[in-house]
Amino acid sequence: MHRTMNKTADPQETGATAVITHRVRDGAHAEYEAWQDEIAPVCKAAPGYLDWHIIRPVPGLTGTYTIIIRFETNAHLRKWMESPARARLIDRVRPLLVTGDDFFIRSGLDFWFAPEGAKARVPVRWKQGLVTWSVIYPLVLGVPPLVALALRSLGVPGNHLLTTLAATGTICFLMVYVVMPRYTKLIQKWLFS
């Protein structure tokens, strides 16, 4: 089981995010989704909970679910991640997983900006905000029309809520896995100056 936690963060620092990845066995997706319906309300009832996002796998391409949860403080998030209730639920889902309960924790949006190992300093907040905004703006302009077009080409009837759900999920996936890791590496010298 692989767990990477940022031990250098101030436990009272505002905002903390956990990115959890679960590779689900073939044929076990329905059971895993039912388990998500069970763990989500328990997580959402935990002190300090802010929000929960799921990036579901693309059928036929991947079996990996990515869950992004945010809490008010690092201490609240760690309390949830180490809670007996979560441990029981994780033990229950393990037979459905190809690998273990993989996750990492970072404070605020710092997981996009801190190099791996997380012992490095984090850029000043105004630079983090400017960089995030500079990435979100073009994604918000470009992704929704492309997602709407893709859904129409797949024969999915026009539905604003479904299109928004798919577009925001795509933007989140692109931010976390594609754009921000490369962009922050490209502008690293400026970010940390």
N, C-alpha and C positions, 0 to 999 in steps of 0.2 A: 504494500500500500504506500503510495507516494503522497506526502503532505508537505507543502512548503508554506511556512508562515513567516511573515515579516515580524521578527522579534524586536526590531529597533524602533517601532512606532510607539508614540506616546499612547498609553491605553485610554486616555480621555480625549484624544484627538477627534474632532468632529468628522463624521462620515467614515464609514468603512464598508468595503465591498469584498465579497467572496465570489470567486468564479469557480464553479464546480463542473467537472466533466464526468459523465457516466457513459461508457460504451455498453450498449444493451445488446444482449444475445439475440440472434435471429429468432423470430417467432415469439419474442417476449415483450414486444412493444406495448401491446394492449395491457398486459399486467403491470408494466412499468408506468404507463399513463395512470392506471388506477392507483398505484402507489403514490404518484405525484399528487393526486387528488387527496390522498390521506396526509402526506407530510406538509403540503402547502398551508393548510389552515393552522397547523401546530406552529410552523415557523412564523406565520403572520401574527400569531397571538403572543409571540415572544417580546419581552420588553425591548424597546428601541428599534423595532422593525420599521423600515421605510418602504421598500418595494422588492418585487420579485419578477424576474423576466426569464422566460424559457426560450431557448433557440432549439427548435426541434430538428431532428435529422432530415435530410432530403431522402425520401424513399428510393431505394435501389442504389444509392450512392454512399450513404454513411449510416451508422447506427449510433452516433454520438449525440447525446443531449448535452447542452450547456445551460447551466442555471446560474443566473447572476442575481445575488441577493445583496441588499444594502441595509445597513443599520445606522443609527444615529452616531454611535461611537464604536471604536475598536473593541472596547470592553464588552459592550452589548453583543456584538457579532461573535466574539470568542465564546461568550457564555452560551449562546445558541449552538455554535459549532461543537462545543464540548459537552453539551447537555445530555443527560441520560435519555431524554425523550428522543433526541435525534439519533443517538447511538442505537437505541432499540429499532428505530425505523430503518437505519442503514443496515443493521444486521438482517432485517427482514428482506431487503432488496438485493443483498449481495448475490444470491443465486441467479438473479436475472442479469448480472453484469459480467462483461468479459474481463474487465480490469476492476480495480477497487474504486473507492470513493476518493477521486483525485480532486484536490482543490488548492487554491492559494488565496491568501487574504492580503489586501492592501488598504491603506486608508484613503478615503475620498476618491478622487480620480487619479491618484498617484500611480495606480497600477499601469497606466498608459505611459507615464513619464519616468518612472524609476527603472534603471537597468536591472536585469536579472541579478539576483543576489540581494537586492534591496538594501545594501549597506551604503549605497551611494546617496548623496544628498538629492533632494527633490527640488525642481525649479520653483521659482517664486510663483505665487498663485496667478498674478496677472498674465504671466507668460503661458501658464497652463490654460487659462481661460481663452486667451487669444488664439493659441494653437487649436484648441478644441473647436472653437467657433469657426476657424478657417477651414476645418475639415467638415463640420456638420453642415455649413451653408451649402457647399456644392452637392453634398449627398442628398440634402433635403430637396434641392432643386431637381436633381437628376434621377434619383432612385424611384420616387413614386410614379412618375409617368412610365418608366420602364417596367415596373412591377405590374401596373395596371394593364399595359400592353401584353405582358407575358401571361397574366391571368386570362385575358380575353382570348389570346391565341390557344390557351388550354381549354377553352370552352366554359370557363367559370363566369357565371353571370355577374354583371356589374353590381358591386356592393361596396359602398364607401367604407364600412367598418372592416370588412374582410381585406380590402385593398390597403387600408391604413395599417392593419395588423401585419400584413405581409411586408409592407414597405418599412415599417419601423423595425421589424425583426431583421430585415435585410440590412438596414442601416446600422443596427446594433452589431450584427455579425461583422460587417465590413469595418466598423470602427475598431472593434476589439481584436479581430484576427488578421485583417488585411492592411488597413490604412495606417492606424496609429503606430503599430510597431515599426513600420518602415519609415513613416514620416518623422517620428521622434528621433530615430537613428540618423536620418538625413540632416536634421537641424539641431542635433545634439550640442554642437559647439555653442550655438546661440542660446539654446535653452539653459545651459548651465553657466553662461558667462555673467 
